[in-house]
Each structure stands twice: as structure tokens, then as C-alpha cells.
Amino acid sequence: MANYGIAIIGYGGIGAYHAEHIINTKSLRLKGIFDIKKDRNDLAKSKNIHVYESLDHLLHDLTVDIVLIATPNDSHYELVMHSLHANKHVICEKPVTLSTKLFDEMSFLSQKQKRELIVHQNRRWDSDFLTVKKIIDSHLIGEVFHIESRVHGGNGIPGDWRRKRDQGGGMLYDWGVHLIDQIMLLKDAKIIKYSIDFSTILGHEVDDGFLLHLYFDDSTDVLIEVQTTNFIKLPRWYVKGLNGTAIINDWNLDGYINQLILPLEETHSQTVKAGNGLTKTMAPPSEDAINKMKLPPILVEPNVFYEHVCNVLEKKESLSITHGQIRVVLSLIENLMNTRV
């Protein structure tokens, strides 16, 4: 397997994360980083990572095959275009850009230069998402008709640029791009309707959360929720099928499946006391009707994204994060942003 030299533009939190994993990927050699902040450069030097004097020095380094861009969203377009013109393959943090028009220009140039443009949609390899995909694809709960996907935090919007509209901040661009991408991989159907409610309770220029409903032409509805003001979290995933329900509480795969093993019309429930009244409709099904199952976990290695990049460059695999898929998500986000009052 070939070795590829890679350099990072932007050595913030995610840039440092990339550096750590690149160092532990056999087919990649970290050539160095470039950052405009002295403290980040000092941190890199303390870890014996080479610091380029300028962006031009990085782009003219012939030992660099791949440029990884980990800067605020509004700078991606210019840096991607410079890197492609320098004949480098490019990995860019999500969202790759803030408009489909700019992305089309990037995509066209990458094809013209015969260089890969790969967006870091790393959440495709999250174990919780892959486990949900297995549940759906294996029909463990029958035909799925309702999916809820949530991420909740209680620390507000972190950092500085994520709070600025002109830098592409806000939770729809930050986490929404991941969760929408995941749903589009789960669904082989067309969106026929959508609605979104933005939260701006913290008073920033951008949304601090949102509640998005997607309706597909196969009668499936999806709820995607991102919030930064929750001190009690709701489940990461809640999935309903005609023959069962699956719940995943967190990224650690705490959860289970309740699988219906009798036809619904054959289940029997006893009347139970509920508050100040009685109910049979909301009583649990009889014990013989339900099989409680453990989740079928899909576990992945942390370096799988970087190994995929190397395999793509060696023509051993096709790029799984296609430009068409990226464009669909960007187009939906653009339309959702245009509905914001």
C-alpha cells in the first residue's frame, strides 16, 4: 500500500483530532500543519509536528499529496479551490461549503484536475447509525414508518465562529448536515414535504437548535432534532416498525429492541390504572407478544475514514461520500435556511 503525505490547514479542535488519527494511520504521513494562530502553532510544535510558514509553503510542498481543510465554514471554498489548483487531493470538513453553487464549482474543478474532493462526513461510520441501519435493513422490526434522530447538549453553542451567521455557524450547518446525511442513507425514497422550527433562545445570530420534520413518498416520517439547551437528553434514536420498536439512548449503544412476535390483533392486554382513570389502549402488550432483544451492534475502528481515503486514492474502493449525495443535503439545507423568518 502506498504512503500519502498529508498536511492540515487549521489546527483547532478538529484539526488536532485529525492529526492524532492520521499519525496512527499506516498509509498516511503527516507532513505538517498551517494555522494563523500562534498558540495553535506552538501546540503543534510541542508535539513535534512541522508548522508551515505560510499557506503557499504548504501548497508548494511536493511531498504533500492531500490537503485536509479544518477551518471555519466560510473559508472552505477558497482553500479547496487553491488546493485543487495546486494539484492536491482534498479532504474538507463539513459542510464543504454554504451553497450548492459554490460546491458545483469545487466539484467541477476536482474533476478537471483529476483530484479527489472528499467531504469529512465521518458520522457515516458512527456505531449508533450503523446499528440503526442494520436494524432497518434486516427488517428486525418490520417495515419502518417512523424514525427519530436526536442530539442534545446543554452547553450552548461552543466556540466563537459557530455563533456567526457569515461564517456559517448554527446547528443546522453544524450537526444538521450530519443527521440529514445519515437519514438520506437510511431512506431509499423521495422527500415530498418538510417543515422546520429553529430555536434562537440563546440570542445568537444563528440557530442554537432546530426541529426538522421530513416526509417521504413511502409514507415514512422522520424527526431530526438538535438542541443545545437540554439538561436531560432524549434518546439518540427511536425507530418504529410495524413489528417492533428500537431505542438507542446514546453513542455507547445503550438500548434494546421490543419485537412483536404475534399478530397485533392477537395480542391481549389487561386494563390498567393510568392516573385517575383506566386504559386498555395504552396498556403494555401481553408478555407472550413481545420479544425483548439486545441491539445488534456494529462496531468500527476509529481510523476507518482515513483508510477509506487511502483505498479510494489507490482505486481499491469507490468514494462512498459521493458529490451527488453531498449536493442533495446542501440543497435541502439551503431551502430550509430560506424558510427562516
C-alpha positions as CSV (number, residue, x, y, z in Angstrom):
1,M,0.0,0.0,0.0
2,A,1.3,3.5,-0.9
3,N,2.1,6.2,1.6
4,Y,0.4,9.6,1.2
5,G,1.7,12.8,2.6
6,I,-1.0,14.9,4.1
7,A,-1.0,18.5,5.5
8,I,-3.7,20.1,7.7
9,I,-4.9,23.7,7.3
10,G,-6.4,24.7,10.6
11,Y,-5.1,23.2,13.8
12,G,-8.1,23.8,16.0
13,G,-10.0,21.1,17.9
14,I,-11.0,19.1,14.8
15,G,-7.6,19.7,13.1
16,A,-5.8,18.3,16.1
17,Y,-8.2,15.3,16.1
18,H,-7.4,14.6,12.5
19,A,-3.6,14.9,13.3
20,E,-3.9,12.3,16.0
21,H,-5.7,9.8,13.8
22,I,-3.5,10.5,10.8
23,I,-0.4,9.7,12.8
24,N,-1.9,6.3,13.6
25,T,-2.9,5.5,10.0
26,K,-0.2,3.4,8.3
27,S,-0.7,4.7,4.8
28,L,-0.6,8.4,5.8
29,R,2.3,10.6,6.8
30,L,1.5,13.9,8.5
31,K,3.8,16.4,6.8
32,G,2.7,19.4,8.9
33,I,0.1,22.0,9.7
34,F,-0.7,25.6,8.9
35,D,-2.7,27.8,11.2
36,I,-3.0,31.6,11.6
37,K,-2.9,31.5,15.4
38,K,0.4,31.4,17.3
39,D,-0.9,29.4,20.2
40,R,-2.1,26.6,17.8
41,N,1.3,26.6,16.0
42,D,3.1,26.4,19.4
43,L,0.9,23.5,20.4
44,A,1.8,21.7,17.1
45,K,5.5,22.3,17.6
46,S,5.3,21.0,21.2
47,K,4.1,17.7,19.6
48,N,6.9,17.7,17.1
49,I,4.6,18.5,14.2
50,H,6.1,20.6,11.4
51,V,4.5,24.1,11.1
52,Y,4.5,25.7,7.7
53,E,5.4,29.4,7.5
54,S,2.6,30.1,5.0
55,L,-0.2,28.6,3.0
56,D,1.9,28.9,-0.1
57,H,4.7,26.9,1.5
58,L,2.3,24.1,2.3
59,L,0.7,24.1,-1.2
60,H,4.1,24.1,-2.9
61,D,5.4,21.2,-0.8
62,L,5.7,18.4,-3.4
63,T,5.7,15.7,-0.7
64,V,2.1,16.7,0.2
65,D,-0.4,14.6,-1.7
66,I,-3.5,15.5,0.3
67,V,-4.6,18.8,1.9
68,L,-7.1,18.5,4.8
69,I,-9.1,21.6,5.5
70,A,-10.3,22.1,9.1
71,T,-11.2,25.8,9.2
72,P,-14.4,27.8,9.7
73,N,-17.1,27.1,7.1
74,D,-16.9,30.3,5.2
75,S,-13.2,29.7,4.3
76,H,-13.7,26.3,2.8
77,Y,-14.4,27.4,-0.8
78,E,-11.3,29.5,-1.2
79,L,-9.0,26.9,0.4
80,V,-10.4,24.0,-1.5
81,M,-10.0,25.8,-4.8
82,H,-6.4,26.8,-4.0
83,S,-5.5,23.3,-3.0
84,L,-7.1,21.8,-6.2
85,H,-5.3,24.3,-8.3
86,A,-2.1,23.2,-6.6
87,N,-2.8,19.7,-7.8
88,K,-3.6,18.3,-4.4
89,H,-6.3,15.8,-3.3
90,V,-8.6,17.5,-0.8
91,I,-10.4,16.4,2.4
92,C,-12.7,19.1,3.6
93,E,-14.6,19.4,6.8
94,K,-18.4,19.5,6.6
95,P,-20.2,21.5,5.5
96,V,-17.9,21.6,2.5
97,T,-19.5,25.0,1.6
98,L,-22.5,27.1,2.2
99,S,-24.2,26.9,-1.2
100,T,-24.7,24.4,-3.9
101,K,-23.4,26.9,-6.5
102,L,-20.0,27.0,-4.8
103,F,-20.0,23.3,-4.3
104,D,-20.7,22.8,-8.0
105,E,-17.6,24.9,-8.8
106,M,-15.5,22.8,-6.4
107,S,-16.8,19.5,-7.8
108,F,-16.1,20.7,-11.4
109,L,-12.5,21.7,-10.6
110,S,-11.8,18.4,-8.8
111,Q,-12.9,16.5,-11.9
112,K,-10.9,18.9,-14.2
113,Q,-7.8,18.5,-12.1
114,K,-8.4,14.7,-11.7
115,R,-8.1,15.1,-8.0
116,E,-10.4,13.8,-5.2
117,L,-12.5,16.1,-3.2
118,I,-13.7,14.2,-0.1
119,V,-16.0,15.7,2.5
120,H,-15.4,14.5,6.1
121,Q,-18.9,13.0,6.7
122,N,-17.4,10.9,9.5
123,R,-20.8,10.3,11.2
124,R,-21.5,7.7,8.5
125,W,-19.2,5.4,10.5
126,D,-20.7,6.0,13.9
127,S,-21.7,2.7,15.6
128,D,-25.2,4.0,16.6
129,F,-26.0,4.9,13.0
130,L,-24.7,1.7,11.5
131,T,-26.7,-0.3,14.2
132,V,-29.9,1.5,13.2
133,K,-29.1,0.8,9.5
134,K,-28.7,-2.9,10.3
135,I,-32.0,-3.0,12.2
136,I,-33.8,-1.4,9.3
137,D,-32.1,-3.4,6.6
138,S,-32.6,-6.7,8.4
139,H,-36.3,-6.0,9.0
140,L,-35.9,-6.8,12.7
141,I,-38.9,-4.6,13.5
142,G,-40.7,-5.0,10.2
143,E,-41.5,-2.1,7.8
144,V,-40.2,1.1,9.4
145,F,-42.5,4.0,9.2
146,H,-41.2,6.5,11.8
147,I,-37.6,7.5,12.7
148,E,-36.5,10.0,15.4
149,S,-32.8,11.1,15.4
150,R,-31.6,13.5,18.1
151,V,-28.5,15.0,19.5
152,H,-28.9,17.0,22.7
153,G,-26.4,19.1,24.6
154,G,-26.6,21.6,27.5
155,N,-23.6,23.8,26.8
156,G,-25.0,26.2,24.2
157,I,-23.0,26.8,21.0
158,P,-19.3,26.2,21.6
159,G,-16.6,28.5,20.4
160,D,-16.8,31.8,18.6
161,W,-17.3,31.4,14.8
162,R,-20.1,28.9,15.1
163,R,-22.2,31.8,16.5
164,K,-21.7,34.0,13.5
165,R,-24.0,33.9,10.5
166,D,-21.5,35.0,7.9
167,Q,-19.1,32.2,9.0
168,G,-21.7,29.5,8.5
169,G,-22.4,28.8,12.2
170,G,-25.5,27.4,13.7
171,M,-26.7,23.9,14.5
172,L,-28.4,23.2,11.1
173,Y,-25.0,23.6,9.4
174,D,-23.0,22.1,12.3
175,W,-25.0,18.9,13.3
176,G,-27.9,19.1,10.8
177,V,-25.6,18.3,7.9
178,H,-24.6,15.0,9.6
179,L,-28.0,13.9,10.7
180,I,-29.7,14.7,7.4
181,D,-26.9,12.8,5.6
182,Q,-27.5,9.8,7.8
183,I,-31.2,9.8,7.1
184,M,-30.7,10.1,3.4
185,L,-28.6,6.9,3.6
186,L,-31.3,5.1,5.5
187,K,-34.1,6.0,3.1
188,D,-34.5,4.9,-0.5
189,A,-37.4,7.3,-1.0
190,K,-38.1,10.8,-2.0
191,I,-38.8,13.7,0.3
192,I,-42.3,15.1,-0.5
193,K,-42.7,17.6,2.3
194,Y,-40.7,19.1,5.1
195,S,-41.0,21.7,7.9
196,I,-38.5,23.1,10.4
197,D,-38.7,25.2,13.6
198,F,-35.5,27.0,14.6
199,S,-34.5,27.7,18.2
200,T,-32.8,31.1,18.9
201,I,-33.4,31.1,22.6
202,L,-29.7,32.0,23.4
203,G,-29.9,35.2,21.3
204,H,-27.1,34.5,18.9
205,E,-27.1,35.4,15.2
206,V,-27.7,31.8,14.3
207,D,-29.9,28.9,15.4
208,D,-28.9,27.2,18.6
209,G,-31.1,24.2,17.7
210,F,-33.9,23.1,15.4
211,L,-36.7,20.6,15.0
212,L,-37.0,19.2,11.4
213,H,-39.8,17.0,10.0
214,L,-39.2,15.1,6.8
215,Y,-42.0,13.2,5.0
216,F,-41.1,10.6,2.3
217,D,-43.2,9.2,-0.5
218,D,-43.1,5.7,1.1
219,S,-45.3,7.1,4.0
220,T,-42.3,7.3,6.4
221,D,-41.9,10.4,8.5
222,V,-38.6,11.4,10.2
223,L,-38.0,13.8,13.1
224,I,-34.5,15.3,13.3
225,E,-33.8,17.3,16.4
226,V,-30.7,19.2,17.5
227,Q,-30.7,21.2,20.7
228,T,-28.0,22.9,22.9
229,T,-30.2,23.8,25.9
230,N,-31.2,20.3,27.2
231,F,-30.1,19.3,30.6
232,I,-31.9,16.0,30.3
233,K,-31.4,14.2,27.0
234,L,-33.9,12.3,25.0
235,P,-32.8,9.1,23.1
236,R,-30.3,9.4,20.3
237,W,-32.6,7.1,18.1
238,Y,-36.2,6.0,18.4
239,V,-37.4,3.8,15.5
240,K,-40.8,2.4,14.9
241,G,-41.8,-0.5,12.6
242,L,-44.9,-2.5,12.1
243,N,-43.5,-5.4,14.1
244,G,-41.5,-3.6,16.8
245,T,-39.7,-0.6,18.2
246,A,-35.9,0.1,18.7
247,I,-34.4,2.6,21.0
248,I,-30.7,3.7,21.2
249,N,-30.1,6.1,24.1
250,D,-26.6,7.3,23.3
251,W,-23.4,6.8,21.3
252,N,-22.4,4.0,23.6
253,L,-25.3,1.8,22.2
254,D,-27.3,1.6,25.4
255,G,-30.7,0.4,24.2
256,Y,-32.8,-2.5,23.1
257,I,-35.5,-3.8,20.7
258,N,-39.0,-4.8,21.5
259,Q,-40.0,-7.1,18.7
260,L,-43.7,-8.1,18.2
261,I,-43.9,-11.9,17.7
262,L,-47.7,-12.2,17.5
263,P,-50.0,-10.5,15.0
264,L,-51.2,-7.2,16.5
265,E,-54.8,-8.4,16.5
266,E,-53.8,-11.4,18.6
267,T,-52.1,-9.5,21.4
268,H,-54.0,-9.3,24.7
269,S,-53.6,-6.6,27.2
270,Q,-55.2,-6.1,30.6
271,T,-56.9,-2.9,31.7
272,V,-54.6,-0.9,33.8
273,K,-54.9,2.1,36.1
274,A,-53.5,5.2,34.5
275,G,-53.6,8.3,36.6
276,N,-57.1,8.9,37.7
277,G,-58.6,6.5,35.2
278,L,-58.4,3.1,33.4
279,T,-57.0,2.3,30.0
280,K,-56.6,-0.8,27.8
281,T,-55.4,1.1,24.7
282,M,-52.3,2.4,26.4
283,A,-51.6,-0.7,28.5
284,P,-48.5,-2.7,27.5
285,P,-48.9,-5.8,25.2
286,S,-49.1,-9.2,26.9
287,E,-45.7,-10.7,27.7
288,D,-46.1,-13.5,25.2
289,A,-46.5,-11.0,22.4
290,I,-43.1,-9.2,22.9
291,N,-39.6,-10.4,22.5
292,K,-37.1,-8.1,24.1
293,M,-33.8,-8.2,22.1
294,K,-30.4,-6.8,22.5
295,L,-29.2,-4.4,19.9
296,P,-27.1,-5.9,17.0
297,P,-24.1,-3.6,17.5
298,I,-21.9,-2.6,14.6
299,L,-18.5,-1.6,15.9
300,V,-15.9,0.2,13.8
301,E,-12.3,1.2,14.1
302,P,-11.6,4.9,14.7
303,N,-9.3,5.2,11.6
304,V,-11.8,3.7,9.1
305,F,-12.4,7.1,7.3
306,Y,-8.7,7.6,6.7
307,E,-8.2,4.1,5.4
308,H,-11.2,4.6,3.1
309,V,-9.5,7.7,1.7
310,C,-6.3,5.8,1.0
311,N,-8.2,3.0,-0.7
312,V,-10.0,5.5,-2.9
313,L,-6.7,7.1,-4.0
314,E,-5.4,3.6,-4.8
315,K,-8.5,2.8,-6.8
316,K,-9.3,-0.1,-4.4
317,E,-12.7,1.4,-3.4
318,S,-15.1,3.8,-4.9
319,L,-15.7,7.0,-3.0
320,S,-18.6,6.4,-0.7
321,I,-19.3,10.0,0.1
322,T,-20.4,11.0,-3.4
323,H,-20.7,14.5,-4.7
324,G,-24.3,13.8,-5.6
325,Q,-25.1,12.8,-2.0
326,I,-23.4,15.9,-0.7
327,R,-25.3,18.2,-3.1
328,V,-28.7,16.7,-2.1
329,V,-28.0,17.6,1.6
330,L,-26.7,21.0,0.8
331,S,-29.7,21.8,-1.4
332,L,-32.1,20.8,1.4
333,I,-30.3,22.9,4.0
334,E,-30.3,25.9,1.6
335,N,-34.1,25.5,1.2
336,L,-34.6,25.2,5.0
337,M,-32.5,28.3,5.6
338,N,-34.6,30.2,3.2
339,T,-37.7,29.4,5.3
340,R,-36.3,31.1,8.3
341,V,-38.0,34.3,9.1
